[in-house]
Amino acid sequence: MLYIDGSAKSGSGTIVRCAVALASLVGEELHIHNIRAKRDRPGLRPQHLASVAACAELCHAEVEGAKVNSREIIYRPGKSVRGGDYRWDIGTAGSTTLLAATVLPVALFAEGETTLTLSGGLFQDFAPSAHHMQHVLLPTLAAMGATVGLEVVRPGYFPRGGGTVKVRVQPVGNAIKPLRLVTPGEVTTVRGLALSSHLAEQRVSQRMADEFQKVVAGSGYRVAIETLWDESAPQAGASLAVWAETDSGCLIGAD
């Protein structure tokens, strides 16, 4: 069994997410203790619990201690990862992108195609936005042979959440290709998405796009930014995601 101290370094939920995903892939039993011990609200929060449950369902794992506030889990993965259709709802504004990033390595090595419908928060602080995953992470993974698509079904913001993304993952077989990008290269184009929900009257999407173009165009870059107007989210909110394309094939994003 692998033993991991969840309080190591910053003691974040990333330890739990990465450990459970990798244990699922290598088929090793896992014991994590002191989960998020240094945080204001230690133990598993709903978004971390959702990641554990999702990985467990994908690989037929047995889990002990999988409940909110738990500071210790024992995770016994099965011997294979099955594809299929899955739906997981965090139940809060917790990050759907971090949930997707947790299960993505597991789903890439599933026995068949996997479709994930994930509900929670899509745009919030301290997590990559759905648009960053869509336009920066997934194209980078595509260069490694991973065929993954992400659709934003409905935006969701803090504190209500209620957003939904759909992720489709094709299995890669036995291995992904290595990626070699040793220089960032020169920026050729800057792109972006300015999204707002229930804020059309205030022209929030357009105002964000205009201000961004002023800043970046002043630095001499070509800018292509799209405005998105949404009325489906459970609450008002906004998100600006931008990324630079370079002549070496790098994508550099911020949101």
N, C-alpha and C positions, 0 to 999 in steps of 0.2 A: 504494500500500500504506500502511496505517495503522501507525505505529510507536509502541509504548507501552513505557515504562520500568516494569518490574514492581517496582522498588524504591521507587517514589514514595510519599511520605507514610509510612504504616505498612508498606507493601510486603507486604500480605496477599494471600491467595489470592482475595479478592474482586475484585481487579483482573483476574485471569485469567478468573474466572467471568463477570463483567459484559462484559468485552471480547469474549470468544468468542461470548456470546449475542447481543450487539448487532451484531457483525460478521456473524453468521449472518442477521440480519434485514435489514440494509442491503446485503448482498452484497459487502462490501468485504474485500479481502485484508488480513491482519493479521500483524504481526511483534511478538511480545512478547519482551523480553530482560530479564535480571536478575530472573527470576521468584523471588519470595519471598527476595530476597537478604539481607534483614536478619533472617531467622528462624533459629532454632537449627538447624533442618534445612531448608536452602534448597532451592529447586527444587520441582518438582511432587511432591506426595504422592498416594497412591492416590485420595483423594476429589477432588482437583483434576483428576487425569487422567481420572476417570470423567465429570466435567462436560465436559471437552473432547471426549471420545469420544462422549458422548451428543449434544451439539450437532452434531458432525460427521456422525453417522448421520442425524440429522433433516434436514439440509440437503445431504447428499451432499458434504461437504467433504473436501478433501485436506489432511493435516496432516503436517508435518515436526517431529521432535523430541518426539513424544508418548510419553514414557516416564517412569517414576518417577525423580525426582531431576533431570530435565532443567530447565535454567534458561533455555531459549529454545525457542520454537515459532514456526513459520510456519503460518498457517491460511488456507486458500483455500476459502471457502464456495461451494456450488453456487447455482443461480439460483432454487430453489424449496424449500419446506419440505413434506415429505410427512407425512401422518398415519399411523395404524396402531397396532399393538401393539408395545411395546418393553419389554425387560427389561435392567436394568443392575444389577450387583452390585459395590459398592465393594470388597468383599473384606476390609474392616476395619470398625471401629466409626465410621468417618467419617460425616459427617452426610448422611442421605438427604434432609433438608429443604432443605439448601443445594444439593444436586443438583437437587431438584425446582424450587427457586426459580430455578436457572440455566436449565433447559430450558423452564420455564413461559412466559416471553415468546415464545420461539421457537414452541412448540406452539400458542399462541393464534392465530398467523398461518399455521398449517398448512393444507394443501389439504382436510383432512378431520379427523374426530374422532381424537384421540390418546389411547391408554391407556398409562400408564407404570407398570411394576412395578419398584420400587426397593428394593434391599436394602443394609443397613449398620446404622448407629446411628440411633435415633429420638429418644433422650433423652440429652443430654450437655451439658456446659458449652460456652459460647461459640458456641452455635447455637440457633435457635428450635426448640422441640420440635414434634413432629408435631401435638400438640393445639393449640398456638399457631397453627400454619398453618391447621389445620382450623376453628378457632373465631374467629380474629381476622383473619388475612390474607385468606383466601378470601371471607368475607362482605364485606370491604371491596372486594375486586376485583369482587364481584358487583354492587356499586353502579356500577361502571364498565362493566357489560355483559359481564363475563367469567363464563362458566358452567364452574366447575371443582369437581370433587368429590374428596375425599381419604378413603380408608379405611385405618385401621390394621389390617393383617392380622396382624402379630405384633410385639410390642415388642422392642426391642433396645437394650442399654446398653453403655457402656464397661466393660471392654476388649474383650469378645467380639463385639459387634455382633450380626449375625444377625437383625436386625429387618427387617420388610417393610412398605412402604406401597404402595397402589395409587392412582394419580392419573388421573382422566379429565378431558380438556380438550376443550371444544367450540370450534371456530374462531370468531373474532369478525368475520371479513370483512376490511375494509380498515382499520379503526380501532377503538380503544376509546374510550369516552366519558370526558371529563375529570371529575375528582372535585374538588369544592369543599367543604372542611370547614375553616372558618376559626376556629371556637371549639370547645373540647373539650366544652362543655355540662356539665350537672349529672348526676352519677351517679344512675341510677335502679335498677339491679340489678347485683349482683356474682355471677358464676357461676364454677364451677370444676370440674376433674376431678382426683381423687386416685387415682392408679394405682399398684399394686404388683404385682410378679411374684414368685411363690414365697415370699411373706411373709404369707400369710393367718394363720398361727398367731400371728405377732407383731402382727396387726391393724394393719399399717402404714398401709394406705389410710384406715382409719377414724380413726386417731390424727392423721394429717395433716389430714384434713377437720375434725376436732374443733378442733384448734389454730387452723386458719385461721378457722373460724367465730367463735371467741372473739375473735380480733384484729379482724376486720372488723365483727362485730356490735357490738363496743364503740365503733365509730366511727359507729354509727347507720345502717349500710347494711343493706339486705335481702340475704341470702346464700342462694344455691342451689348446693350443691356435691354432685357425684355421686362415689360410690366405685366403683372398678373393681378387680377381682381377676383376675389372669392367672396361668396355669400353663404357657404355651406358650413363653415367652422362653427363650433358651439359658442365662440366668443370672438370679440374683436382682437386683432393682433396683426403683427407685421414681421417680415423677415427680409433681409438683404443678403444674398449669397453671391460672391464674386470669385472668379478664378482667372489665372493667366495661363495662356498656352505659350510654350517656348519652342525654339528651333531644335532642341535636343529631345523633345517628346515629353518633357516634364509638364505636369499640371500643378499649379501652386494656388491653393484656395484659401479663402477666409469667409466667415459669415457672421 
